Amino acid sequence: MKILIIEDEIEIASSIKSYLKTNDIHCETASNYQTALDKIALYDYDCVLLDLMLPDGDGFNIVKELKKLGKTDGVIIISAKEELETKIEGFNLGADDYLTKPFHLSELLVRIQSLVRRKNFSGNNAIIFNEIEIDTLAKSVKINAKKVDCTKKEIDLLLFLIGNKNKVLSKSAIAEHLSGDMADMLDNHDFVYAHIKNLKKKLAEAGSSDYIKSVYGIGYKWLND
């Protein structure tokens, strides 16, 4: 799971990032309006945590820009503003949730997980695809009810593929999902091939059908049948 934290208070952004990282969530940060615009234009996120009061722009315009770009990133507004009118405006613009500061990090985590489940997997904690079962809370994978020893990266990759079934995912899109904007610093995306190869091998050895197909010159696709 990949999250963008748009927050100008460095201490708050840092504490959110540290907490979410311990729960296997990859986090990127933007401390101002322009950096946030640049990041949402370049990358896709499972969820954007958005502070409304940015030093160089209005956070609501970030929501508008996401919609203008046709992005489907989930948006949770995190703001000190408690007014009902502000919350209603956020929801009307397309935000998915609104959390008033101060808040407990554990509650934020639950809201992020719930939002991503709603968007990608109809709200389910247990993702079942034919013989494959993934428990998103326990971070475990089973094939025909038998546990498969997968790394956290492999589970993240598996969820990303299933959540985008029948869509061709480029190597760069997969690299960004697994590594965030660090992917831009890599000379190539060989690590994507390595993760795909290892995941395919583990699933096959456990008795799963081969749903991951290579699309020559582009990337990979999870077949729905």
C-alpha positions, -999 to 999 in steps of 0.1 A, spaced: 0 0 0 13 34 -9 3 66 9 10 103 2 10 125 34 4 162 25 12 180 57 33 212 63 39 204 100 70 183 98 65 167 132 30 155 125 40 142 90 70 124 106 49 107 133 23 96 108 49 82 85 68 64 113 36 48 126 23 37 92 57 23 82 56 -1 112 23 -13 97 40 -21 64 26 10 46 49 28 22 47 66 28 58 96 9 54 132 21 48 166 6 51 197 29 36 222 5 10 227 -21 33 227 -52 52 196 -41 18 178 -36 6 188 -71 38 175 -86 36 142 -68 -1 135 -76 6 143 -113 35 119 -114 24 90 -92 -7 70 -82 -15 64 -45 -38 41 -26 -46 69 -3 -38 106 1 -38 121 36 -45 158 31 -41 188 54 -62 217 42 -41 245 55 -10 245 34 15 275 33 13 281 -4 -22 269 -14 -57 256 -5 -58 219 2 -93 217 -14 -76 225 -47 -56 192 -44 -89 173 -43 -101 192 -74 -68 185 -92 -71 148 -85 -105 147 -100 -94 168 -129 -66 143 -136 -90 114 -134 -72 99 -105 -89 73 -82 -66 78 -52 -86 77 -20 -86 110 0 -87 114 38 -87 150 49 -68 156 82 -75 191 95 -79 212 126 -110 227 110 -141 213 128 -168 233 111 -196 213 95 -195 235 64 -158 226 58 -165 189 61 -194 191 38 -173 210 12 -146 183 14 -171 155 8 -188 174 -20 -155 178 -38 -148 141 -36 -130 134 -4 -137 99 11 -132 107 48 -125 135 72 -105 132 104 -102 162 128 -69 170 145 -58 159 170 -65 122 163 -51 88 174 -28 72 149 -44 39 154 -77 54 142 -61 69 112 -46 35 103 -81 18 106 -96 45 84 -69 41 57 -73 3 57 -111 6 55 -109 31 26 -86 9 6 -107 -21 12 -138 -2 0 -121 10 -31 -103 -21 -42 -120 -51 -25 -156 -41 -17 -147 -37 20 -135 -72 27 -105 -81 49 -103 -116 33 -96 -113 -4 -106 -145 -22 -98 -152 -58 -106 -188 -68 -81 -210 -48 -62 -180 -34 -71 -164 -1 -54 -133 13 -59 -120 48 -51 -83 46 -49 -79 84 -29 -110 92 -7 -104 60 -11 -141 50 -17 -160 18 -34 -194 15 -37 -216 -16 -65 -242 -13 -66 -235 25 -28 -242 29 -6 -213 40 21 -200 15 52 -184 29 52 -150 11 71 -119 20 53 -86 27 64 -72 -6 50 -103 -24 17 -99 -6 16 -63 -16 23 -72 -52 -3 -99 -52 -30 -75 -38 -20 -49 -64 -23 -74 -93 -56 -88 -81 -70 -53 -74 -62 -44 -110 -72 -77 -126 -75 -77 -164 -55 -44 -165 -21 -42 -180 3 -28 -154 35 -14 -166 68 -23 -149 71 14 -138 36 14 -122 45 -18 -103 79 -3 -93 62 29 -80 36 9 -61 63 -12 -43 90 15 -39 73 49 -43 92 77 -59 124 59 -50 117 39 -82 129 69 -102 163 66 -87 168 30 -100 186 23 -132 161 -4 -142 131 -23 -129 148 -57 -126 136 -59 -90 100 -60 -104 108 -90 -125 125 -107 -95 94 -102 -73 70 -114 -101 92 -145 -107 93 -153 -70 56 -148 -65 47 -169 -96 70 -197 -84 55 -198 -48 19 -197 -61 26 -225 -86 44 -247 -61 14 -243 -38 -10 -255 -65 -23 -222 -78 -31 -216 -115 -9 -192 -133 -29 -159 -134 1 -136 -139 8 -131 -176 37 -111 -192 27 -84 -217 57 -81 -240 75 -48 -238 50 -33 -212 46 -52 -180 22 -77 -165 -15 -86 -163 -36 -106 -138 -61 -126 -157 -96 -129 -143 -102 -165 -154 
